[in-house]
């Protein structure tokens, strides 16, 4: 896959990738194989030692819409790709508002969400709080994969035992009966099968992150007959053009 854009001037085309996802890294890798763009990936800084993509990186927030717009203008950004996590909704809205202020083209790279298939036993919730309200009726030993930043939503559940997997140690508040497993993905199907069996998990709690990188846990749950509690995605700016693959983003860059 080539990131080359015929006739492009590498000195005049600067792509800002709002990153933090597998797709953001793949896009940076694809662009790094060419010479048509200067690429900067921005990471939120929620992971202590992130795996850095090729190209330039910046870590930390921009300071809201005005800060993002100022950075775009001040660093001569010509294209912005919002490849943030599907649940990083504030950043997506900030990107949309910054685009309105600067006029710099914006594309959202949003991987499709998951859908249940034959044999799946899924229950949906609209928020972490909603998931916490439903969880006790589904099981007593939960594999909680909604991220370490949202554990407070489940902190009041004193009867449920939780397994939490995280790159960095989570902070309080968290459920009192919690075992933390520090690990960095992606995780394969065999690993997920073994984890569910070893910890006697009887319910999986996850966000609808989509993509292939974290989907093996869903397959393992289906095979084991374990119910899955899925938190739906938050709303995103409706006016922003979307792409569902790195290839589609590269095609957009060639056109703009």
C-alpha positions in Angstrom: 0.0 0.0 0.0 1.5 3.3 -1.1 1.0 6.6 0.6 2.5 8.6 -2.3 0.5 11.4 -3.8 1.6 12.3 -7.3 2.8 15.9 -7.5 2.6 16.5 -3.8 5.1 18.8 -2.0 6.3 17.1 1.2 7.2 20.5 2.6 3.7 21.8 2.2 1.4 19.0 3.3 1.2 18.3 7.0 -1.2 15.7 8.3 -2.2 15.8 12.0 -3.5 12.4 13.2 -5.5 12.5 16.4 -4.4 9.0 17.5 -4.6 6.4 20.1 -6.0 3.6 18.1 -4.6 0.7 16.0 -5.9 2.4 12.9 -4.1 5.6 13.7 -0.8 3.8 14.0 -1.5 1.9 10.7 -2.2 5.2 9.0 1.1 6.8 10.3 3.0 3.7 9.2 1.4 3.9 5.7 2.3 7.6 5.3 5.8 7.0 6.6 6.5 4.7 3.7 6.1 7.6 1.3 7.6 11.1 1.2 4.5 13.2 0.4 3.5 14.2 3.9 4.9 15.4 7.1 3.0 13.5 9.7 2.3 14.3 13.4 0.4 11.9 15.6 -1.2 13.4 18.8 -1.7 11.1 21.7 -3.8 11.9 24.8 -1.2 10.7 27.2 -3.4 8.4 29.2 -0.9 5.5 28.9 2.4 6.0 30.7 4.6 4.4 28.0 2.7 4.4 24.7 4.0 2.6 21.7 4.9 5.5 19.5 4.0 5.5 15.8 6.5 6.6 13.1 6.7 10.2 12.3 6.5 13.1 14.8 4.4 12.7 17.9 3.0 15.0 20.5 1.5 13.9 23.9 -1.1 15.7 25.9 -4.2 17.8 25.4 -4.5 20.9 23.2 -6.4 23.0 25.7 -9.8 22.7 24.1 -11.1 23.8 20.7 -9.2 27.1 20.7 -5.9 25.3 21.6 -6.4 22.7 18.9 -7.3 25.3 16.2 -4.2 27.4 17.2 -2.0 24.3 17.0 -3.3 23.5 13.5 -2.7 27.0 12.2 0.6 27.5 14.1 2.1 24.3 12.7 0.8 24.7 9.1 -1.4 21.6 9.3 -3.1 20.9 5.9 -5.2 17.8 6.8 -6.6 16.5 10.1 -7.6 12.9 10.6 -9.6 12.1 13.7 -8.5 8.5 14.5 -9.3 8.7 18.2 -11.0 5.9 20.1 -14.7 5.6 19.5 -15.3 6.6 23.1 -13.1 9.7 23.0 -16.2 11.8 22.1 -15.0 15.1 23.4 -11.9 15.1 21.1 -14.1 14.3 18.1 -16.3 17.3 18.8 -13.3 19.5 19.4 -11.9 18.5 16.1 -15.1 19.3 14.3 -15.3 22.7 15.9 -11.6 23.4 15.1 -12.3 22.5 11.5 -15.0 25.1 11.4 -12.6 27.7 12.8 -9.7 26.9 10.6 -11.2 25.5 7.4 -8.5 22.7 7.4 -10.0 19.5 5.9 -11.1 17.0 8.5 -11.8 13.3 8.1 -12.9 10.9 10.8 -11.5 7.4 10.7 -14.1 5.3 12.5 -13.9 1.6 12.5 -17.3 -0.2 12.3 -18.8 -1.3 15.6 -19.4 -4.9 16.6 -22.7 -6.7 15.9 -23.8 -9.9 17.6 -23.8 -13.1 15.5 -25.3 -16.5 15.9 -24.7 -17.9 19.4 -23.9 -14.5 20.9 -25.8 -13.5 24.1 -25.4 -9.7 24.2 -27.1 -7.1 26.4 -26.6 -3.4 25.5 -26.3 -0.3 27.8 -26.0 3.3 26.9 -23.4 4.2 29.4 -21.0 2.8 32.0 -23.5 3.6 34.7 -26.2 1.8 32.8 -23.9 -1.2 32.4 -23.3 -1.2 36.2 -27.0 -1.2 36.9 -27.6 -4.3 34.7 -24.4 -6.2 35.5 -25.5 -8.0 38.7 -28.4 -9.7 36.9 -26.0 -11.2 34.3 -23.2 -12.7 36.4 -21.0 -12.6 39.5 -17.5 -12.9 38.1 -17.0 -10.1 35.5 -14.2 -9.6 33.0 -14.3 -5.8 32.9 -12.7 -4.4 29.7 -14.1 -0.9 29.6 -10.8 0.8 30.5 -9.2 1.8 33.7 -10.6 5.4 33.6 -14.2 4.2 34.0 -13.9 1.8 37.0 -15.5 4.4 39.3 -18.9 3.5 37.6 -18.7 0.0 39.1 -17.2 0.9 42.5 -20.4 0.5 44.4 -20.9 -3.2 43.3 -19.6 -5.0 46.4 -20.9 -8.5 45.5 -19.5 -8.8 42.0 -15.9 -10.0 41.5 -14.0 -8.2 38.8 -11.0 -9.0 36.6 -9.6 -5.7 35.1 -6.9 -5.8 32.4 -5.0 -2.6 31.9 -1.7 -1.4 30.5 -1.2 0.9 33.6 -2.4 0.4 37.2 -5.9 1.8 37.7 -6.6 4.4 40.4 -9.3 4.5 43.0 -12.2 4.4 43.2 -12.7 0.9 42.0 -14.9 -2.1 43.0 -13.7 -3.6 46.3 -13.4 -7.2 44.9 -11.1 -6.5 42.0 -8.0 -8.3 40.6 -5.9 -6.2 38.2 -4.0 -7.9 35.3 -1.3 -5.6 33.8 -0.9 -6.5 30.2 -0.6 -4.8 26.8 -2.6 -6.2 23.8 -3.4 -7.3 21.3 -4.5 -10.7 22.8 -5.2 -13.8 20.7 -8.1 -16.1 20.9 -6.2 -18.8 22.8 -5.2 -16.3 25.4 -8.7 -15.1 25.9 -10.1 -18.6 26.2 -7.5 -19.5 28.8 -8.2 -16.3 30.8 -11.9 -16.8 30.9 -11.5 -20.4 32.1 -8.8 -19.7 34.6 -10.7 -16.9 36.3 -14.1 -18.6 36.0 -15.6 -15.6 34.3 -19.3 -15.7 33.8 -19.9 -12.3 32.2 -17.9 -10.0 29.9 -18.3 -6.3 30.1 -16.9 -4.2 27.1 -17.4 -1.0 25.1 -18.3 -1.3 21.5 -14.8 -0.4 20.4 -15.1 -2.3 17.1 -12.1 -3.6 15.1 -10.2 -6.8 15.1 -7.6 -6.1 17.7 -9.8 -6.7 20.7 -12.5 -8.9 19.2 -11.1 -12.3 20.2 -12.6 -11.9 23.7 -16.0 -11.8 22.1 -15.4 -15.0 20.3 -14.1 -16.7 23.4 -17.2 -15.5 25.3 -19.5 -16.9 22.6 -17.6 -20.3 22.7 -17.9 -20.5 26.4 -21.6 -19.5 26.5 -20.8 -16.4 28.5 -23.1 -13.3 28.2 -21.6 -10.0 27.0 -22.6 -6.6 28.3 -21.9 -4.0 25.6 -21.7 -0.3 26.2 -23.0 1.5 23.1 -20.9 4.2 21.4 -21.5 7.9 22.3 -22.7 10.3 19.6 -20.2 11.8 17.2 -20.4 15.0 15.1 -22.8 14.2 12.3 -21.4 16.7 9.8 -17.9 15.2 9.7 -17.0 13.0 6.7 -16.1 9.5 7.8 -14.0 6.7 6.5 -13.8 3.1 7.8 -10.3 2.1 6.7 -6.8 3.3 6.4 -7.1 2.8 2.6 -10.1 5.1 2.4 -8.1 7.8 4.3 -5.2 7.5 1.9 -7.6 7.9 -1.0 -9.1 11.0 0.6 -5.7 12.5 1.1 -4.9 12.0 -2.6 -8.1 13.9 -3.5 -7.7 16.9 -1.2 
